[in-house]
Amino acid sequence: MNALRSRALLVLASAALLTLPAVHAQTPAAQPAPAAAAAAPATAAPAARLSIRDIYERASAAGYRDLREIEFEHGRYKVKGYDAQGARVKVYFNATTGAIEDGRRRD
């Protein structure tokens, strides 16, 4: 009787092993992500900020001269220099776009 029970378990185990590939084949395969979704990370990475050289060139192109100081602070660049009329100025540039955000004349 023990031999019969062992043989029945062996047959059941063999049958179970034979059906595993069939069950696995029926499960849907993982679909690859679309190219646009794969390219974009789950969380948006912060945009790269411009270099000090880029900010210098933008400030010069905007008419500021004798630029004395360019430093990154609070997410933007602070530029100290002189405007076209010769007045001392402090101008703030957006670190990613290079756009002028704020400016003050310093007398």
PyMOL commands that place a pseudoatom at each C-alpha (Angstrom):
pseudoatom trace, name=CA, resn=MET, resi=1, chain=A, elem=C, hetatm=0, pos=[0.000, 0.000, 0.000]
pseudoatom trace, name=CA, resn=ASN, resi=2, chain=A, elem=C, hetatm=0, pos=[2.843, 2.322, 0.798]
pseudoatom trace, name=CA, resn=ALA, resi=3, chain=A, elem=C, hetatm=0, pos=[4.332, 1.676, -2.638]
pseudoatom trace, name=CA, resn=LEU, resi=4, chain=A, elem=C, hetatm=0, pos=[0.990, 2.469, -4.252]
pseudoatom trace, name=CA, resn=ARG, resi=5, chain=A, elem=C, hetatm=0, pos=[0.728, 5.738, -2.370]
pseudoatom trace, name=CA, resn=SER, resi=6, chain=A, elem=C, hetatm=0, pos=[4.298, 6.691, -3.306]
pseudoatom trace, name=CA, resn=ARG, resi=7, chain=A, elem=C, hetatm=0, pos=[3.604, 5.889, -6.949]
pseudoatom trace, name=CA, resn=ALA, resi=8, chain=A, elem=C, hetatm=0, pos=[0.394, 7.987, -6.914]
pseudoatom trace, name=CA, resn=LEU, resi=9, chain=A, elem=C, hetatm=0, pos=[2.272, 10.952, -5.423]
pseudoatom trace, name=CA, resn=LEU, resi=10, chain=A, elem=C, hetatm=0, pos=[4.989, 10.562, -8.049]
pseudoatom trace, name=CA, resn=VAL, resi=11, chain=A, elem=C, hetatm=0, pos=[2.395, 10.579, -10.847]
pseudoatom trace, name=CA, resn=LEU, resi=12, chain=A, elem=C, hetatm=0, pos=[0.665, 13.652, -9.397]
pseudoatom trace, name=CA, resn=ALA, resi=13, chain=A, elem=C, hetatm=0, pos=[3.956, 15.480, -8.970]
pseudoatom trace, name=CA, resn=SER, resi=14, chain=A, elem=C, hetatm=0, pos=[4.978, 14.650, -12.543]
pseudoatom trace, name=CA, resn=ALA, resi=15, chain=A, elem=C, hetatm=0, pos=[1.624, 15.855, -13.866]
pseudoatom trace, name=CA, resn=ALA, resi=16, chain=A, elem=C, hetatm=0, pos=[1.968, 19.095, -11.913]
pseudoatom trace, name=CA, resn=LEU, resi=17, chain=A, elem=C, hetatm=0, pos=[5.448, 19.692, -13.303]
pseudoatom trace, name=CA, resn=LEU, resi=18, chain=A, elem=C, hetatm=0, pos=[4.266, 19.024, -16.835]
pseudoatom trace, name=CA, resn=THR, resi=19, chain=A, elem=C, hetatm=0, pos=[1.463, 21.598, -16.550]
pseudoatom trace, name=CA, resn=LEU, resi=20, chain=A, elem=C, hetatm=0, pos=[3.700, 24.400, -15.242]
pseudoatom trace, name=CA, resn=PRO, resi=21, chain=A, elem=C, hetatm=0, pos=[5.042, 25.368, -18.693]
pseudoatom trace, name=CA, resn=ALA, resi=22, chain=A, elem=C, hetatm=0, pos=[1.487, 25.405, -20.050]
pseudoatom trace, name=CA, resn=VAL, resi=23, chain=A, elem=C, hetatm=0, pos=[0.283, 27.636, -17.209]
pseudoatom trace, name=CA, resn=HIS, resi=24, chain=A, elem=C, hetatm=0, pos=[3.305, 29.898, -17.628]
pseudoatom trace, name=CA, resn=ALA, resi=25, chain=A, elem=C, hetatm=0, pos=[2.663, 30.164, -21.368]
pseudoatom trace, name=CA, resn=GLN, resi=26, chain=A, elem=C, hetatm=0, pos=[-0.888, 31.315, -20.707]
pseudoatom trace, name=CA, resn=THR, resi=27, chain=A, elem=C, hetatm=0, pos=[0.134, 34.213, -18.469]
pseudoatom trace, name=CA, resn=PRO, resi=28, chain=A, elem=C, hetatm=0, pos=[0.387, 37.440, -20.453]
pseudoatom trace, name=CA, resn=ALA, resi=29, chain=A, elem=C, hetatm=0, pos=[3.924, 38.508, -21.235]
pseudoatom trace, name=CA, resn=ALA, resi=30, chain=A, elem=C, hetatm=0, pos=[5.088, 41.833, -19.877]
pseudoatom trace, name=CA, resn=GLN, resi=31, chain=A, elem=C, hetatm=0, pos=[4.567, 44.457, -22.544]
pseudoatom trace, name=CA, resn=PRO, resi=32, chain=A, elem=C, hetatm=0, pos=[7.526, 46.752, -23.242]
pseudoatom trace, name=CA, resn=ALA, resi=33, chain=A, elem=C, hetatm=0, pos=[6.922, 50.349, -22.263]
pseudoatom trace, name=CA, resn=PRO, resi=34, chain=A, elem=C, hetatm=0, pos=[6.278, 52.815, -25.082]
pseudoatom trace, name=CA, resn=ALA, resi=35, chain=A, elem=C, hetatm=0, pos=[9.354, 54.742, -26.156]
pseudoatom trace, name=CA, resn=ALA, resi=36, chain=A, elem=C, hetatm=0, pos=[8.084, 58.047, -24.759]
pseudoatom trace, name=CA, resn=ALA, resi=37, chain=A, elem=C, hetatm=0, pos=[7.289, 56.567, -21.365]
pseudoatom trace, name=CA, resn=ALA, resi=38, chain=A, elem=C, hetatm=0, pos=[10.598, 54.730, -21.235]
pseudoatom trace, name=CA, resn=ALA, resi=39, chain=A, elem=C, hetatm=0, pos=[12.526, 57.902, -22.014]
pseudoatom trace, name=CA, resn=ALA, resi=40, chain=A, elem=C, hetatm=0, pos=[10.869, 59.954, -19.260]
pseudoatom trace, name=CA, resn=PRO, resi=41, chain=A, elem=C, hetatm=0, pos=[11.826, 59.007, -15.704]
pseudoatom trace, name=CA, resn=ALA, resi=42, chain=A, elem=C, hetatm=0, pos=[9.152, 58.436, -13.076]
pseudoatom trace, name=CA, resn=THR, resi=43, chain=A, elem=C, hetatm=0, pos=[10.052, 61.716, -11.401]
pseudoatom trace, name=CA, resn=ALA, resi=44, chain=A, elem=C, hetatm=0, pos=[11.011, 64.667, -13.516]
pseudoatom trace, name=CA, resn=ALA, resi=45, chain=A, elem=C, hetatm=0, pos=[14.649, 65.525, -13.118]
pseudoatom trace, name=CA, resn=PRO, resi=46, chain=A, elem=C, hetatm=0, pos=[15.434, 69.171, -12.528]
pseudoatom trace, name=CA, resn=ALA, resi=47, chain=A, elem=C, hetatm=0, pos=[16.506, 71.039, -15.611]
pseudoatom trace, name=CA, resn=ALA, resi=48, chain=A, elem=C, hetatm=0, pos=[20.217, 71.623, -15.983]
pseudoatom trace, name=CA, resn=ARG, resi=49, chain=A, elem=C, hetatm=0, pos=[21.302, 75.073, -14.951]
pseudoatom trace, name=CA, resn=LEU, resi=50, chain=A, elem=C, hetatm=0, pos=[23.357, 77.363, -17.132]
pseudoatom trace, name=CA, resn=SER, resi=51, chain=A, elem=C, hetatm=0, pos=[27.038, 77.895, -16.447]
pseudoatom trace, name=CA, resn=ILE, resi=52, chain=A, elem=C, hetatm=0, pos=[28.532, 81.126, -15.146]
pseudoatom trace, name=CA, resn=ARG, resi=53, chain=A, elem=C, hetatm=0, pos=[30.042, 81.666, -18.606]
pseudoatom trace, name=CA, resn=ASP, resi=54, chain=A, elem=C, hetatm=0, pos=[26.538, 81.437, -20.165]
pseudoatom trace, name=CA, resn=ILE, resi=55, chain=A, elem=C, hetatm=0, pos=[25.160, 83.962, -17.684]
pseudoatom trace, name=CA, resn=TYR, resi=56, chain=A, elem=C, hetatm=0, pos=[28.123, 86.280, -18.349]
pseudoatom trace, name=CA, resn=GLU, resi=57, chain=A, elem=C, hetatm=0, pos=[27.420, 86.154, -22.089]
pseudoatom trace, name=CA, resn=ARG, resi=58, chain=A, elem=C, hetatm=0, pos=[23.692, 86.802, -21.579]
pseudoatom trace, name=CA, resn=ALA, resi=59, chain=A, elem=C, hetatm=0, pos=[24.350, 89.730, -19.254]
pseudoatom trace, name=CA, resn=SER, resi=60, chain=A, elem=C, hetatm=0, pos=[26.816, 91.231, -21.731]
pseudoatom trace, name=CA, resn=ALA, resi=61, chain=A, elem=C, hetatm=0, pos=[24.332, 90.768, -24.579]
pseudoatom trace, name=CA, resn=ALA, resi=62, chain=A, elem=C, hetatm=0, pos=[21.670, 92.522, -22.481]
pseudoatom trace, name=CA, resn=GLY, resi=63, chain=A, elem=C, hetatm=0, pos=[23.903, 95.614, -22.212]
pseudoatom trace, name=CA, resn=TYR, resi=64, chain=A, elem=C, hetatm=0, pos=[25.468, 95.112, -18.790]
pseudoatom trace, name=CA, resn=ARG, resi=65, chain=A, elem=C, hetatm=0, pos=[29.205, 95.789, -18.596]
pseudoatom trace, name=CA, resn=ASP, resi=66, chain=A, elem=C, hetatm=0, pos=[32.070, 95.657, -16.141]
pseudoatom trace, name=CA, resn=LEU, resi=67, chain=A, elem=C, hetatm=0, pos=[30.536, 92.614, -14.512]
pseudoatom trace, name=CA, resn=ARG, resi=68, chain=A, elem=C, hetatm=0, pos=[32.117, 92.323, -11.074]
pseudoatom trace, name=CA, resn=GLU, resi=69, chain=A, elem=C, hetatm=0, pos=[30.433, 89.328, -9.529]
pseudoatom trace, name=CA, resn=ILE, resi=70, chain=A, elem=C, hetatm=0, pos=[28.323, 86.389, -10.720]
pseudoatom trace, name=CA, resn=GLU, resi=71, chain=A, elem=C, hetatm=0, pos=[27.178, 83.913, -8.117]
pseudoatom trace, name=CA, resn=PHE, resi=72, chain=A, elem=C, hetatm=0, pos=[24.508, 81.250, -7.827]
pseudoatom trace, name=CA, resn=GLU, resi=73, chain=A, elem=C, hetatm=0, pos=[22.178, 81.719, -4.884]
pseudoatom trace, name=CA, resn=HIS, resi=74, chain=A, elem=C, hetatm=0, pos=[18.624, 80.649, -4.083]
pseudoatom trace, name=CA, resn=GLY, resi=75, chain=A, elem=C, hetatm=0, pos=[18.114, 78.908, -7.420]
pseudoatom trace, name=CA, resn=ARG, resi=76, chain=A, elem=C, hetatm=0, pos=[19.198, 81.842, -9.589]
pseudoatom trace, name=CA, resn=TYR, resi=77, chain=A, elem=C, hetatm=0, pos=[22.286, 83.827, -10.552]
pseudoatom trace, name=CA, resn=LYS, resi=78, chain=A, elem=C, hetatm=0, pos=[23.058, 87.214, -9.026]
pseudoatom trace, name=CA, resn=VAL, resi=79, chain=A, elem=C, hetatm=0, pos=[25.105, 89.484, -11.275]
pseudoatom trace, name=CA, resn=LYS, resi=80, chain=A, elem=C, hetatm=0, pos=[26.707, 92.733, -10.105]
pseudoatom trace, name=CA, resn=GLY, resi=81, chain=A, elem=C, hetatm=0, pos=[27.960, 95.230, -12.653]
pseudoatom trace, name=CA, resn=TYR, resi=82, chain=A, elem=C, hetatm=0, pos=[27.013, 98.399, -14.528]
pseudoatom trace, name=CA, resn=ASP, resi=83, chain=A, elem=C, hetatm=0, pos=[24.166, 99.115, -16.935]
pseudoatom trace, name=CA, resn=ALA, resi=84, chain=A, elem=C, hetatm=0, pos=[24.448, 101.041, -20.235]
pseudoatom trace, name=CA, resn=GLN, resi=85, chain=A, elem=C, hetatm=0, pos=[24.016, 104.389, -18.402]
pseudoatom trace, name=CA, resn=GLY, resi=86, chain=A, elem=C, hetatm=0, pos=[26.896, 103.608, -16.050]
pseudoatom trace, name=CA, resn=ALA, resi=87, chain=A, elem=C, hetatm=0, pos=[24.791, 102.978, -12.934]
pseudoatom trace, name=CA, resn=ARG, resi=88, chain=A, elem=C, hetatm=0, pos=[25.718, 100.142, -10.612]
pseudoatom trace, name=CA, resn=VAL, resi=89, chain=A, elem=C, hetatm=0, pos=[23.190, 97.302, -10.815]
pseudoatom trace, name=CA, resn=LYS, resi=90, chain=A, elem=C, hetatm=0, pos=[22.382, 93.986, -9.261]
pseudoatom trace, name=CA, resn=VAL, resi=91, chain=A, elem=C, hetatm=0, pos=[20.502, 91.731, -11.711]
pseudoatom trace, name=CA, resn=TYR, resi=92, chain=A, elem=C, hetatm=0, pos=[19.048, 88.264, -11.096]
pseudoatom trace, name=CA, resn=PHE, resi=93, chain=A, elem=C, hetatm=0, pos=[18.987, 85.708, -13.924]
pseudoatom trace, name=CA, resn=ASN, resi=94, chain=A, elem=C, hetatm=0, pos=[16.956, 82.493, -14.063]
pseudoatom trace, name=CA, resn=ALA, resi=95, chain=A, elem=C, hetatm=0, pos=[19.445, 79.628, -13.704]
pseudoatom trace, name=CA, resn=THR, resi=96, chain=A, elem=C, hetatm=0, pos=[17.831, 77.382, -16.322]
pseudoatom trace, name=CA, resn=THR, resi=97, chain=A, elem=C, hetatm=0, pos=[16.507, 79.803, -18.953]
pseudoatom trace, name=CA, resn=GLY, resi=98, chain=A, elem=C, hetatm=0, pos=[18.872, 82.747, -18.519]
pseudoatom trace, name=CA, resn=ALA, resi=99, chain=A, elem=C, hetatm=0, pos=[15.952, 85.185, -18.456]
pseudoatom trace, name=CA, resn=ILE, resi=100, chain=A, elem=C, hetatm=0, pos=[16.220, 88.297, -16.292]
pseudoatom trace, name=CA, resn=GLU, resi=101, chain=A, elem=C, hetatm=0, pos=[13.995, 87.863, -13.233]
pseudoatom trace, name=CA, resn=ASP, resi=102, chain=A, elem=C, hetatm=0, pos=[14.748, 90.995, -11.228]
pseudoatom trace, name=CA, resn=GLY, resi=103, chain=A, elem=C, hetatm=0, pos=[17.085, 93.949, -11.258]
pseudoatom trace, name=CA, resn=ARG, resi=104, chain=A, elem=C, hetatm=0, pos=[17.997, 96.822, -8.986]
pseudoatom trace, name=CA, resn=ARG, resi=105, chain=A, elem=C, hetatm=0, pos=[20.035, 99.944, -9.417]
pseudoatom trace, name=CA, resn=ARG, resi=106, chain=A, elem=C, hetatm=0, pos=[22.539, 100.520, -6.687]
pseudoatom trace, name=CA, resn=ASP, resi=107, chain=A, elem=C, hetatm=0, pos=[23.420, 104.173, -6.157]
for i in range(1, 107): cmd.bond("trace and resi %d" % i, "trace and resi %d" % (i + 1))
show_as sticks, trace
zoom trace
